[in-house]
C-alpha cells in the first residue's frame, strides 16, 4: 500500500488540455499526443477529471453512464489507446469516480421516475407534498437540497445541482453497483482512482432540520462512511491501488482513519482548509490577503497530525476548481518565476504525495479576464449577478470574479506561442491567458532555469531521496508569518533536509538552526545564499 509515497500525480482537465480535432474542446487523443511531454516531466500517474457520458451540467461531475465515454472526448478505443501508450511510458491512469450522486439522466434515475421501486431505492426519495420539504438543508450550489417530483409525490435529495441526485448507499445493491464499476475499469488497465466528495456518501438514519447550519453536519464524514469505503475497496478489488478521496469539510481525525494503511480504505486524502486562508470571514467572494500564519498552522496541524497516526496527505495548490497558485499566493508580475518555484518547493518537500495541475509546472497564471463575457463557469456567472445585486460596482465585481473564478484553472494549456497557445486549431471553448506567448511548454522545455525544469527536478528528487518520501517532518519558526520552514529527517540513510520558503515579496531575515550553517544547498531559486531570504526565495539544505 506504500508504493505511492515516492510518486507524483499530474492532474489533467481534458477539456482544456489538448484538442486533437480542432473543435475547440480538449479530448482523449489530445492527452495521448502529449504523453512524451508528461513522461519527460517524470510523473507517475495521470488523474483525468470525468470524461464519462454526461449532460455536462457540472462539467462531467454529473455522470449519466459510468462505463461510457462522452463522445465529445472521444471513444472507448481512444481511452484504451491512451491506457496502452501511458503504460509503455510507465505512467498509470487514475479515473475520477463520482459516486455520491448520478445525473438525473442516468438510466437508474430515469427508471426511478418511471415508478420502478428497485431504482427508487437507489436514490434518497422521501414522500411528501409540494409545500413541505423533508428538511431545511441547503444545496452546495444554492437553494434547497430537495427537489419535488409531482408524478411520484416524492422529494429526492441533491446535495449539489438539482440534476445530481444523491445515491442511497444504505442500499447494498448500490454499493455492489459501485464496486462493479471499479472492477470494470480495473480490467481495462486503469491503475488508480480519485473519489469525488466521497466523505458525503453516508447519510443519517433520521433526516432532521439543521437550525445551526446548512445540513452538512448530518452527512459529512457520516456514520457508515468508513465501513462503506472498506467494503468498496475490498469488493472493487482495488486494495493496493493508488486511491485518493476528495474530502468536503472534513476533519483531521477522519482523514487519519481514511488513510491509515491498516484500515484498507484510501491511500491519501485531499482537504481544502489551506485554500481558504484568503477568504474574508470564510466567504470565497470576499477578498483579503492570504493569512500566512493561518496557512502555516494548517500545514503543521495536518502534516504532524497525519504523521503521528500513519495517515497520508495529498499535497496540492491547484486544481480545476481553484485559481492559479502563482497569481493567488505568489506574484504573477515582478517575481513570477521566483514565486512559482517557491510555492512548488513549499509542498513538494512535505510528507505526502504531490499533485501537479496541468500548466502549474509552467507557472501558468490567472488569465485576468476583463469582461463577464469571457467566463464560462456557471458559479462565476451566478456570482457576478449576486455581487452586482449587492450593490458592488462593475469594476469591483469583475475584480472579485477575476481572482476567485474556477475558470482561472480552466483556460487552455499553454503549449507554444502559436494561436490559441497551441491548444486547438479551432476556436477554444474558453479564451487563453494573454501571456501564453512567453509562458508556454515550448519556451520552457530546454531552459534549465525555467519553472518547468524546476518541477522536473522536484519530481526527480522525490525518487532520489528517501527522506522526502519516507522521512518525518518538523516545523520550525512557527510564529514567523513570513517564513515557512521545516525539517525532514528520520530516513533510513540518515539524510536530513532543511526547507526555507519566504512567502512574501520582501526580504526576511533568518537565522539557521544549530548545525545547519555551511551545509550543502540541494535546491533553490536564487543562485547565491544571502543573510536574508530575498522575495519569494526558497532554499533547501542537506546534511
RODO-2510 file (C-alpha; in nm, 4 decimals, decimal comma):
residues 543
     n   res          X          Y          Z
     1     x     0,0000     0,0000     0,0000
     2     x     0,3004     0,2345     0,0439
     3     x     0,4441     0,2268    -0,3078
     4     x     0,2748     0,5631    -0,3785
     5     x     0,4952     0,7577    -0,1364
     6     x     0,7674     0,8455    -0,3865
     7     x     0,5214     0,9037    -0,6725
     8     x     0,3916     1,2263    -0,8277
     9     x     0,0433     1,2645    -0,9782
    10     x    -0,0356     1,5006    -1,2661
    11     x    -0,3936     1,6214    -1,2916
    12     x    -0,5457     1,6678    -1,6373
    13     x    -0,8653     1,8605    -1,7078
    14     x    -0,9188     1,7037    -2,0521
    15     x    -1,1496     1,9803    -2,1769
    16     x    -0,8586     2,2282    -2,1641
    17     x    -0,5506     2,0090    -2,2097
    18     x    -0,5142     1,9378    -2,5834
    19     x    -0,7616     1,9368    -2,8710
    20     x    -0,6773     1,6794    -3,1399
    21     x    -0,9566     1,7517    -3,3882
    22     x    -0,9943     2,1306    -3,3983
    23     x    -1,3382     2,1534    -3,2356
    24     x    -1,2055     2,3789    -2,9590
    25     x    -1,2615     2,1160    -2,6933
    26     x    -0,9814     1,9000    -2,5446
    27     x    -1,0101     1,5234    -2,5844
    28     x    -0,8529     1,1855    -2,5042
    29     x    -0,6487     1,1723    -2,8245
    30     x    -0,5047     1,5072    -2,7215
    31     x    -0,3813     1,3542    -2,3945
    32     x    -0,2231     1,0616    -2,5822
    33     x    -0,0450     1,3071    -2,8127
    34     x     0,1244     1,4713    -2,5129
    35     x     0,2366     1,1588    -2,3234
    36     x     0,6037     1,2110    -2,4142
    37     x     0,5874     1,5582    -2,2581
    38     x     0,4451     1,4058    -1,9380
    39     x     0,6958     1,1177    -1,9359
    40     x     0,9778     1,3718    -1,9696
    41     x     0,8452     1,5557    -1,6634
    42     x     0,8748     1,2261    -1,4747
    43     x     0,5226     1,1957    -1,3345
    44     x     0,3891     0,8514    -1,2382
    45     x     0,0108     0,8867    -1,2617
    46     x    -0,2335     1,0949    -1,4634
    47     x    -0,5583     1,1814    -1,2875
    48     x    -0,8157     1,2723    -1,5518
    49     x    -1,1303     1,4576    -1,4440
    50     x    -1,4514     1,2849    -1,5638
    51     x    -1,4984     1,2173    -1,9351
    52     x    -1,7931     0,9785    -1,8909
    53     x    -2,1262     1,0295    -2,0683
    54     x    -2,2808     1,3383    -1,9135
    55     x    -2,5159     1,6283    -1,9888
    56     x    -2,2282     1,8471    -1,8586
    57     x    -2,4381     2,0488    -1,6160
    58     x    -2,1415     2,0267    -1,3770
    59     x    -1,8501     1,9723    -1,6162
    60     x    -1,8872     1,5944    -1,6171
    61     x    -1,9372     1,5532    -1,2430
    62     x    -2,2957     1,4660    -1,3361
    63     x    -2,2473     1,1153    -1,4764
    64     x    -2,5140     0,9580    -1,6971
    65     x    -2,3208     0,6338    -1,7639
    66     x    -2,0147     0,5249    -1,5648
    67     x    -1,8997     0,2807    -1,8335
    68     x    -1,9315     0,5031    -2,1435
    69     x    -1,7116     0,7800    -2,2857
    70     x    -1,8800     1,1098    -2,3669
    71     x    -1,8488     1,1490    -2,7466
    72     x    -1,7050     1,4997    -2,7151
    73     x    -1,3969     1,3411    -2,5508
    74     x    -1,3693     1,0508    -2,7968
    75     x    -1,4406     0,6782    -2,7870
    76     x    -1,3636     0,3758    -2,5721
    77     x    -1,0984     0,2850    -2,8317
    78     x    -0,9343     0,6250    -2,7734
    79     x    -0,9221     0,5571    -2,3996
    80     x    -0,7850     0,2058    -2,4487
    81     x    -0,5116     0,3516    -2,6712
    82     x    -0,4310     0,6125    -2,4040
    83     x    -0,4043     0,3403    -2,1367
    84     x    -0,1720     0,1314    -2,3576
    85     x     0,0504     0,4226    -2,4574
    86     x     0,0729     0,5558    -2,0996
    87     x     0,1596     0,2058    -1,9805
    88     x     0,4501     0,1885    -2,2280
    89     x     0,5919     0,5001    -2,0627
    90     x     0,5439     0,3715    -1,7077
    91     x     0,2534     0,6066    -1,6405
    92     x    -0,0700     0,4855    -1,4783
    93     x    -0,4135     0,6387    -1,5370
    94     x    -0,6348     0,7415    -1,2446
    95     x    -1,0062     0,7870    -1,3115
    96     x    -1,2283     1,0324    -1,1279
    97     x    -1,5265     0,8435    -0,9822
    98     x    -1,8346     1,0457    -0,8860
    99     x    -2,0079     0,8017    -0,6523
   100     x    -2,2060     1,0345    -0,4238
   101     x    -2,4616     1,1113    -0,6962
   102     x    -2,5552     1,0490    -1,0589
   103     x    -2,7027     1,2711    -1,3253
   104     x    -3,0803     1,2659    -1,3313
   105     x    -3,0320     1,1473    -1,6920
   106     x    -2,8737     0,8222    -1,5675
   107     x    -3,0818     0,5166    -1,6602
   108     x    -3,1237     0,4298    -1,2915
   109     x    -3,2848     0,7638    -1,2133
   110     x    -3,5000     0,7555    -1,5246
   111     x    -3,6300     0,4129    -1,4205
   112     x    -3,6959     0,5504    -1,0720
   113     x    -3,9018     0,8318    -1,2249
   114     x    -4,0909     0,5709    -1,4274
   115     x    -4,2047     0,4186    -1,0981
   116     x    -3,9690     0,1207    -1,0591
   117     x    -3,9367     0,0580    -0,6853
   118     x    -3,5966    -0,1119    -0,7253
   119     x    -3,4427     0,2033    -0,8719
   120     x    -3,6237     0,4422    -0,6406
   121     x    -3,4313     0,2625    -0,3661
   122     x    -3,1061     0,3542    -0,5480
   123     x    -3,1705     0,7178    -0,4526
   124     x    -3,2962     0,9079    -0,1488
   125     x    -3,6658     0,9700    -0,2060
   126     x    -3,8968     1,0971     0,0678
   127     x    -4,2761     1,1048     0,0487
   128     x    -4,4326     1,4466     0,0851
   129     x    -4,6337     1,7309    -0,0514
   130     x    -4,5056     2,0182    -0,2690
   131     x    -4,5180     2,2685     0,0164
   132     x    -4,3437     2,0572     0,2787
   133     x    -3,9691     1,9917     0,2279
   134     x    -3,8274     1,6855     0,4094
   135     x    -3,5586     1,9046     0,5738
   136     x    -3,4302     2,2608     0,5512
   137     x    -3,0879     2,1540     0,4155
   138     x    -2,9229     2,3806     0,1597
   139     x    -2,7649     2,2546    -0,1627
   140     x    -2,3935     2,3316    -0,2041
   141     x    -2,4880     2,5047    -0,5305
   142     x    -2,7522     2,7181    -0,3563
   143     x    -3,1238     2,6705    -0,2901
   144     x    -3,2925     2,3730    -0,1197
   145     x    -3,1215     2,0311    -0,1239
   146     x    -3,4520     1,8653    -0,2204
   147     x    -3,6493     1,8561    -0,5463
   148     x    -4,0158     1,7575    -0,5722
   149     x    -4,1340     1,5053    -0,8342
   150     x    -4,5111     1,5632    -0,8795
   151     x    -4,5870     1,2354    -1,0589
   152     x    -4,4332     1,0369    -0,7704
   153     x    -4,5466     1,2585    -0,4822
   154     x    -4,1872     1,2371    -0,3578
   155     x    -3,8842     1,4562    -0,2985
   156     x    -3,5287     1,3474    -0,3892
   157     x    -3,2084     1,4662    -0,2235
   158     x    -2,9452     1,6542    -0,4255
   159     x    -2,6590     1,7968    -0,2212
   160     x    -2,5276     1,9567    -0,5423
   161     x    -2,7108     2,0610    -0,8606
   162     x    -3,0797     1,9711    -0,8995
   163     x    -2,9704     1,7370    -1,1831
   164     x    -2,7320     1,5478    -0,9486
   165     x    -2,9423     1,3064    -0,7424
   166     x    -2,7722     1,1575    -0,4360
   167     x    -2,7315     0,7814    -0,4305
   168     x    -2,8607     0,5729    -0,1411
   169     x    -2,5522     0,3953    -0,0068
   170     x    -2,7657     0,2319     0,2632
   171     x    -2,8844     0,0035    -0,0193
   172     x    -2,6398    -0,2906    -0,0643
   173     x    -2,7377    -0,3090    -0,4331
   174     x    -2,5992     0,0441    -0,4857
   175     x    -2,2742    -0,0459    -0,3123
   176     x    -2,2380    -0,3527    -0,5342
   177     x    -2,3036    -0,1422    -0,8479
   178     x    -2,0194     0,0918    -0,7454
   179     x    -1,7798    -0,1976    -0,6814
   180     x    -1,8706    -0,3489    -1,0186
   181     x    -1,7862    -0,0201    -1,1934
   182     x    -1,4413    -0,0260    -1,0308
   183     x    -1,3875    -0,3858    -1,1425
   184     x    -1,4849    -0,2866    -1,4980
   185     x    -1,2243    -0,0099    -1,5155
   186     x    -0,9550    -0,2088    -1,3380
   187     x    -0,9974    -0,4782    -1,6045
   188     x    -0,9406    -0,2083    -1,8691
   189     x    -0,5994    -0,1343    -1,7176
   190     x    -0,6799     0,1679    -1,5002
   191     x    -0,4199     0,1930    -1,2202
   192     x    -0,5848     0,4230    -0,9655
   193     x    -0,8966     0,6125    -0,8655
   194     x    -0,9860     0,9548    -0,7311
   195     x    -1,3209     0,9602    -0,5473
   196     x    -1,5223     1,2808    -0,5677
   197     x    -1,6720     1,4158    -0,2390
   198     x    -1,6636     1,0573    -0,1119
   199     x    -1,6974     1,1515     0,2554
   200     x    -2,0588     1,2563     0,1883
   201     x    -2,1883     0,9115     0,0849
   202     x    -2,3156     0,8058     0,4289
   203     x    -2,6367     0,9870     0,5154
   204     x    -2,8060     0,9902     0,8588
   205     x    -3,0543     0,7327     0,9823
   206     x    -3,3057     1,0065     1,0632
   207     x    -3,3411     1,3182     0,8463
   208     x    -3,3911     1,6337     1,0511
   209     x    -3,3772     2,0091     1,0092
   210     x    -3,0485     2,1886     1,0768
   211     x    -3,1078     2,5081     1,2705
   212     x    -2,7333     2,5701     1,3202
   213     x    -2,6075     2,5318     0,9619
   214     x    -2,6854     2,4083     0,6115
   215     x    -2,7231     2,0403     0,6991
   216     x    -2,3688     1,9264     0,6315
   217     x    -2,3038     1,8217     0,9918
   218     x    -2,5554     1,5397     0,9415
   219     x    -2,3885     1,3828     0,6361
   220     x    -2,0202     1,4909     0,6303
   221     x    -1,7902     1,2034     0,7358
   222     x    -2,1134     1,0165     0,8103
   223     x    -2,1784     0,7247     1,0465
   224     x    -2,1049     0,4432     0,7958
   225     x    -1,8547     0,6118     0,5652
   226     x    -1,5514     0,4148     0,6858
   227     x    -1,7437     0,0878     0,6642
   228     x    -1,8616     0,1668     0,3107
   229     x    -1,5108     0,2594     0,1935
   230     x    -1,3585    -0,0598     0,3338
   231     x    -1,6284    -0,2612     0,1596
   232     x    -1,5886    -0,0722    -0,1705
   233     x    -1,2108    -0,1185    -0,1747
   234     x    -1,2376    -0,4905    -0,0992
   235     x    -1,5301    -0,5666    -0,3323
   236     x    -1,3898    -0,3466    -0,6101
   237     x    -1,0574    -0,5301    -0,5927
   238     x    -0,8619    -0,2065    -0,5565
   239     x    -0,6791    -0,2621    -0,2264
   240     x    -0,3166    -0,1811    -0,3032
   241     x    -0,4017     0,0514    -0,5923
   242     x    -0,3424     0,4244    -0,5614
   243     x    -0,6607     0,5924    -0,4393
   244     x    -0,7355     0,9444    -0,3225
   245     x    -1,0511     1,0809    -0,1676
   246     x    -1,1735     1,4354    -0,2093
   247     x    -1,2988     1,5211     0,1387
   248     x    -1,5505     1,8023     0,1754
   249     x    -1,5413     1,9974     0,5069
   250     x    -1,3602     1,7032     0,6639
   251     x    -1,1636     1,6627     0,9877
   252     x    -0,8073     1,5530     1,0572
   253     x    -0,9346     1,2657     1,2714
   254     x    -1,1438     1,1246     0,9869
   255     x    -0,8654     1,1666     0,7297
   256     x    -0,6340     0,9668     0,9554
   257     x    -0,8994     0,6927     0,9505
   258     x    -0,9414     0,7120     0,5729
   259     x    -0,5688     0,6806     0,5027
   260     x    -0,4008     0,4784     0,7808
   261     x    -0,2586     0,1750     0,5995
   262     x    -0,4083    -0,0828     0,8343
   263     x    -0,7620     0,0389     0,7643
   264     x    -0,7579    -0,0586     0,3949
   265     x    -0,9627     0,2436     0,2889
   266     x    -0,7737     0,5024     0,0781
   267     x    -0,4099     0,5838     0,0033
   268     x    -0,4488     0,9567     0,0704
   269     x    -0,6916     1,2480     0,1102
   270     x    -0,7436     1,5933    -0,0307
   271     x    -0,8557     1,8550     0,2187
   272     x    -0,9127     2,2187     0,1328
   273     x    -0,8656     2,4084     0,4579
   274     x    -0,5379     2,5699     0,3419
   275     x    -0,7129     2,7111     0,0339
   276     x    -0,9479     2,9245     0,2432
   277     x    -0,6864     3,1425     0,4146
   278     x    -0,7677     3,4328     0,1804
   279     x    -1,1475     3,4087     0,2298
   280     x    -1,2661     3,7046     0,4353
   281     x    -1,4898     3,5703     0,7151
   282     x    -1,4922     3,2368     0,5332
   283     x    -1,6591     3,3873     0,2253
   284     x    -1,4958     3,2865    -0,1038
   285     x    -1,6282     3,6014    -0,2745
   286     x    -1,4927     3,8421    -0,0106
   287     x    -1,1282     3,9232    -0,0836
   288     x    -0,8446     3,9576     0,1630
   289     x    -0,4690     3,8930     0,1513
   290     x    -0,3725     3,5375     0,2411
   291     x    -0,3221     3,4881     0,6149
   292     x     0,0242     3,3317     0,6116
   293     x     0,0222     3,2437     0,9799
   294     x    -0,3062     3,0570     0,9378
   295     x    -0,1626     2,8826     0,6309
   296     x     0,1449     2,7686     0,8236
   297     x    -0,0618     2,6456     1,1186
   298     x    -0,2886     2,4429     0,8890
   299     x     0,0091     2,2818     0,7178
   300     x     0,1659     2,1998     1,0546
   301     x    -0,1568     2,0626     1,2065
   302     x    -0,2280     1,8337     0,9109
   303     x     0,1303     1,7268     0,8432
   304     x     0,2216     1,6471     1,2031
   305     x    -0,1249     1,5088     1,2833
   306     x    -0,1234     1,2652     0,9908
   307     x     0,2360     1,1683     1,0692
   308     x     0,1523     1,0840     1,4308
   309     x    -0,1161     0,8345     1,3255
   310     x     0,0143     0,6834     0,9991
   311     x    -0,2141     0,8990     0,7796
   312     x    -0,1106     1,0332     0,4388
   313     x    -0,1735     1,3689     0,2717
   314     x    -0,2327     1,4614    -0,0908
   315     x    -0,0274     1,7804    -0,1438
   316     x    -0,1572     2,0458    -0,3808
   317     x    -0,2103     2,4156    -0,4506
   318     x    -0,4061     2,3998    -0,7754
   319     x    -0,6858     2,2074    -0,9444
   320     x    -0,9700     2,2659    -1,1898
   321     x    -1,1764     2,4424    -0,9199
   322     x    -0,9066     2,6763    -0,7873
   323     x    -0,7348     2,9951    -0,9082
   324     x    -0,3724     2,9590    -1,0177
   325     x    -0,1446     2,9470    -0,7125
   326     x     0,1205     3,1808    -0,8532
   327     x    -0,1420     3,4544    -0,9012
   328     x    -0,3034     3,3803    -0,5671
   329     x    -0,0188     3,3169    -0,3210
   330     x     0,2767     3,4465    -0,5203
   331     x     0,3421     3,7176    -0,7759
   332     x     0,2469     3,6843    -1,1402
   333     x     0,4359     4,0030    -1,2307
   334     x     0,7672     4,1136    -1,0733
   335     x     0,8517     3,7832    -0,9013
   336     x     0,6626     3,5402    -1,1252
   337     x     0,9391     3,2826    -1,1690
   338     x     1,0682     3,3070    -0,8116
   339     x     0,7256     3,2684    -0,6519
   340     x     0,6220     2,9824    -0,8841
   341     x     0,9324     2,7884    -0,7783
   342     x     0,8913     2,8770    -0,4102
   343     x     0,5306     2,7554    -0,3990
   344     x     0,6321     2,4286    -0,5620
   345     x     0,9153     2,3770    -0,3129
   346     x     0,6888     2,4548    -0,0168
   347     x     0,4691     2,1491    -0,0757
   348     x     0,6854     1,9066    -0,2760
   349     x     0,9189     1,8521     0,0199
   350     x     0,6335     1,7893     0,2643
   351     x     0,5184     1,4495     0,3825
   352     x     0,2609     1,3263     0,1318
   353     x     0,2074     1,2718    -0,2388
   354     x     0,2307     1,5871    -0,4557
   355     x    -0,0186     1,6681    -0,7311
   356     x     0,0741     1,8932    -1,0232
   357     x    -0,2219     2,0519    -1,2021
   358     x    -0,1789     2,0983    -1,5773
   359     x     0,0165     2,4165    -1,6504
   360     x     0,1234     2,4620    -1,2888
   361     x     0,4650     2,3268    -1,3918
   362     x     0,4880     2,6133    -1,6435
   363     x     0,3895     2,8784    -1,3900
   364     x     0,0577     2,9417    -1,5655
   365     x    -0,1270     3,2393    -1,4177
   366     x    -0,4858     3,3537    -1,3873
   367     x    -0,5959     3,4939    -1,7237
   368     x    -0,7109     3,8286    -1,5761
   369     x    -1,0271     3,8409    -1,7851
   370     x    -1,1805     4,1881    -1,8047
   371     x    -1,5374     4,1133    -1,9184
   372     x    -1,8033     3,8790    -1,7812
   373     x    -1,8500     3,7555    -2,1399
   374     x    -1,5133     3,5806    -2,1165
   375     x    -1,6297     3,3493    -1,8373
   376     x    -1,7958     3,0098    -1,8854
   377     x    -1,8260     2,8738    -1,5298
   378     x    -2,1854     2,8712    -1,4054
   379     x    -2,0757     2,9589    -1,0496
   380     x    -1,8893     3,2684    -1,1712
   381     x    -2,1803     3,3843    -1,3855
   382     x    -2,4204     3,3367    -1,0931
   383     x    -2,1960     3,5266    -0,8525
   384     x    -2,1482     3,8117    -1,0982
   385     x    -2,5239     3,8728    -1,0735
   386     x    -2,5282     3,8186    -0,6953
   387     x    -2,2407     4,0638    -0,6327
   388     x    -2,3893     4,3255    -0,8666
   389     x    -2,7225     4,2767    -0,6874
   390     x    -2,5488     4,3517    -0,3572
   391     x    -2,4582     4,6922    -0,4958
   392     x    -2,0957     4,6306    -0,5935
   393     x    -1,9710     4,8258    -0,8938
   394     x    -1,8945     4,6593    -1,2269
   395     x    -1,5203     4,7093    -1,1725
   396     x    -1,5231     4,5717    -0,8159
   397     x    -1,7350     4,2724    -0,9194
   398     x    -1,5062     4,1857    -1,2112
   399     x    -1,2006     4,2143    -0,9848
   400     x    -1,3521     3,9640    -0,7397
   401     x    -1,4513     3,7228    -1,0179
   402     x    -1,1054     3,7556    -1,1790
   403     x    -0,9414     3,6468    -0,8535
   404     x    -1,1860     3,3766    -0,7497
   405     x    -1,3380     3,2158    -1,0614
   406     x    -1,2937     2,8445    -1,1220
   407     x    -1,2267     2,9403    -1,4855
   408     x    -0,8817     3,0616    -1,3719
   409     x    -0,7733     2,6983    -1,3678
   410     x    -0,9608     2,6024    -1,6831
   411     x    -0,8039     2,8169    -1,9531
   412     x    -0,6240     2,6183    -2,2263
   413     x    -0,2918     2,4544    -2,1512
   414     x    -0,0175     2,6765    -2,2928
   415     x     0,1834     2,4563    -2,5303
   416     x     0,3554     2,7140    -2,7500
   417     x     0,3427     3,0719    -2,8811
   418     x     0,1180     2,9935    -3,1793
   419     x    -0,2502     3,0928    -3,1970
   420     x    -0,4597     2,9703    -2,9008
   421     x    -0,1369     2,8644    -2,7238
   422     x    -0,1199     2,5566    -2,9485
   423     x    -0,4228     2,4064    -2,7723
   424     x    -0,6509     2,3995    -3,0772
   425     x    -0,6633     2,4897    -3,4457
   426     x    -1,0267     2,5904    -3,3923
   427     x    -1,1981     2,8343    -3,1578
   428     x    -1,1237     2,7345    -2,7959
   429     x    -1,4243     2,6803    -2,5674
   430     x    -1,2714     2,9400    -2,3327
   431     x    -1,0096     3,2057    -2,4027
   432     x    -0,6381     3,1769    -2,3257
   433     x    -0,4341     3,3882    -2,0874
   434     x    -0,2631     3,6791    -2,2673
   435     x     0,0845     3,5698    -2,1538
   436     x     0,0913     3,2377    -2,3423
   437     x     0,3481     3,3732    -2,5898
   438     x     0,6089     3,3798    -2,3145
   439     x     0,4731     3,1273    -2,0609
   440     x     0,4456     2,8012    -2,2546
   441     x     0,5860     2,4492    -2,2705
   442     x     0,7925     2,5022    -2,5860
   443     x     0,9715     2,8024    -2,4340
   444     x     1,0442     2,6215    -2,1069
   445     x     1,1357     2,2666    -2,2146
   446     x     1,5079     2,3279    -2,2777
   447     x     1,5635     2,6233    -2,0455
   448     x     1,7479     2,4974    -1,7350
   449     x     1,6236     2,7967    -1,5333
   450     x     1,2556     2,7577    -1,6302
   451     x     0,9722     2,6804    -1,3906
   452     x     0,9181     2,3509    -1,5758
   453     x     1,2823     2,2472    -1,5334
   454     x     1,2475     2,3220    -1,1622
   455     x     0,9383     2,0985    -1,1376
   456     x     1,1205     1,8237    -1,3243
   457     x     1,3978     1,8455    -1,0649
   458     x     1,1446     1,8249    -0,7798
   459     x     0,9917     1,5076    -0,9276
   460     x     1,3389     1,3557    -0,9650
   461     x     1,4496     1,4482    -0,6098
   462     x     1,1461     1,2731    -0,4563
   463     x     1,2581     0,9466    -0,6164
   464     x     1,6243     1,0023    -0,5297
   465     x     1,5983     1,0986    -0,1621
   466     x     1,4142     0,8650     0,0749
   467     x     1,3912     1,1405     0,3347
   468     x     1,1383     1,3220     0,1107
   469     x     0,9129     1,0229     0,0548
   470     x     0,9606     0,8385     0,3838
   471     x     1,1057     1,0779     0,6391
   472     x     0,9433     1,2614     0,9271
   473     x     0,8621     1,6341     0,9319
   474     x     0,9104     1,9008     1,1982
   475     x     0,8012     2,2638     1,1515
   476     x     1,0276     2,5492     1,2609
   477     x     0,9764     2,9207     1,3391
   478     x     0,6003     2,8704     1,3924
   479     x     0,5336     3,2340     1,4887
   480     x     0,7123     3,3904     1,1903
   481     x     0,4275     3,4566     0,9454
   482     x     0,6636     3,5361     0,6567
   483     x     0,8733     3,2200     0,6738
   484     x     0,7558     2,8651     0,6051
   485     x     1,0303     2,6400     0,7403
   486     x     1,0507     2,2719     0,8199
   487     x     1,2980     1,9904     0,8650
   488     x     1,2755     1,6448     0,7059
   489     x     1,4597     1,3710     0,8943
   490     x     1,4398     1,0086     1,0047
   491     x     1,5256     0,8464     0,6712
   492     x     1,6999     0,5059     0,6670
   493     x     2,0160     0,6662     0,5240
   494     x     2,0283     0,9342     0,7937
   495     x     1,9894     1,2207     0,5481
   496     x     1,8262     1,5444     0,6691
   497     x     1,6803     1,8398     0,4798
   498     x     1,6001     2,1945     0,5864
   499     x     1,3372     2,3726     0,3737
   500     x     1,3095     2,7540     0,3937
   501     x     1,0441     2,9463     0,1977
   502     x     0,9870     3,3216     0,2031
   503     x     0,6122     3,3602     0,1491
   504     x     0,6400     3,7345     0,0801
   505     x     0,7674     3,9953    -0,1686
   506     x     1,0036     4,1470     0,0904
   507     x     1,3286     4,0238     0,2447
   508     x     1,3005     3,8012     0,5515
   509     x     1,5970     3,7672     0,7918
   510     x     1,6627     3,4102     0,9005
   511     x     1,8992     3,2512     1,1491
   512     x     1,9778     2,8944     1,0533
   513     x     1,9111     2,6366     1,3262
   514     x     2,2156     2,4939     1,5019
   515     x     2,4206     2,2598     1,2861
   516     x     2,2962     2,3894     0,9501
   517     x     2,5497     2,6628     0,8759
   518     x     2,7752     2,5641     0,5874
   519     x     2,5695     2,2627     0,4806
   520     x     2,5142     2,1674     0,1157
   521     x     2,2474     2,3513    -0,0829
   522     x     2,0311     2,0930    -0,2581
   523     x     1,7965     2,3314    -0,4398
   524     x     1,6942     2,6952    -0,4566
   525     x     1,5518     2,9648    -0,6794
   526     x     1,8346     3,2156    -0,6238
   527     x     2,1947     3,1365    -0,7196
   528     x     2,3814     3,2613    -0,4132
   529     x     2,2919     3,2336    -0,0463
   530     x     2,2449     3,5646     0,1383
   531     x     2,1999     3,6730     0,5007
   532     x     1,8268     3,7222     0,4452
   533     x     1,5814     3,5366     0,2250
   534     x     1,5035     3,7509    -0,0784
   535     x     1,1484     3,7966    -0,2156
   536     x     0,9822     3,4538    -0,2553
   537     x     1,3162     3,2811    -0,2063
   538     x     1,3247     2,9081    -0,1388
   539     x     1,6312     2,7189    -0,0249
   540     x     1,6666     2,3501     0,0587
   541     x     1,9757     2,2484     0,2570
   542     x     2,1003     1,8905     0,3005
   543     x     2,3189     1,7164     0,5548
***
